Amino acid sequence: MYVCVCNAITERQVRSSVESGSVTLADLQFDLGVATCCGSCAETACQYLPQGASGCEHAFEASITVAETTEVTAGGGARARVGMSAAARR
């Protein structure tokens, strides 16, 4: 079953990441990219963590990376959209 449709991340991948040491949503985001697009899968992904969904404070807030984007000029004048995570904005 897919946990994160945006990034095609499966339940098996999330379980494997947790078995390998992921204990927070940020760990899952770094390891797999789960909840880094629309964020609607954040709560579901948190349910696989050792503390369950209750161990995932501010899951939605931390998962928003695309909602606020900044345009930057890349080398040849091309524009690239770069997302900033909630943690990076602090």
N, C-alpha and C positions, 0 to 999 in steps of 0.2 A: 504494500500500500504506500502511496505517496504521502509524505508529511508536508513537503513543500513543493507545490506544483510549479511555482515560478522558476525554481532552480532544479527541478526534477530530483529531489532528495527523498530517498525512500526510508521507511521505518527501519529496515535492516541497517542502513548507513548510520542512522541516528543511534540505534542500539550499539553498533560497533564503536562509534565515537565515545559513547558513555562508558563502554567497557574498557576503552583505551585511556580513560581518565577525564573526560569532559564532565564538569560538575556545575557549570553555569551556562546560561544562554549565550553569553559572550564566547565561551569555549566552543559551543556548537557552531556559532556564526563564523568563528575563525577557522575551525576545522573543516566545516562543510559548506558554509555559505547559507545555512538555513536562516529564514526570517531576515534576510537582507534586502528583500525587494519590497513587497507590499506589507509584510509583517503579520498577515492574517494567520500564519502557522505558528507563531511564537508560543502561544499557550499550549498547543498540541505538542510542540517540540519539548517544552518544559516538563510535560508529563513523563517523559522518559528519563529525566534527571534523577539522581539519587534521592533528592528531597521532594520530588514530584513537583506539581505546579506551584505549591506553596513556597518552594525554594527558589522561585524565579521572580523576584521582585522587579517591578518596572519592565516586565518582558516586552510589552508593546512599545514603550518609550525607547528602549534600547534597540529595538528591531528596526526602527525607522532610519533608513539610510538614503532612500531615494526621494522621500517627500521634500526634503530641502536639498537642492543641488546648486552647484556653482559652475558657471561656464568659465573655462580657462582656455587660453590660446596655446595650442601645442606648437611644436617646432615649425611647421610649414604654414602657419596661419590657420590651420584647421581648428575647429572648435570641438572640444571633448567635454562631455558632461561628467563631472566628478561628484559622487555622493559623499556626504559627510555623515558619519554616524553620530548618534546623540552623545556618545562618550567623547568623540573628537571635538565636538563643539564646546565642551565644558572647559 
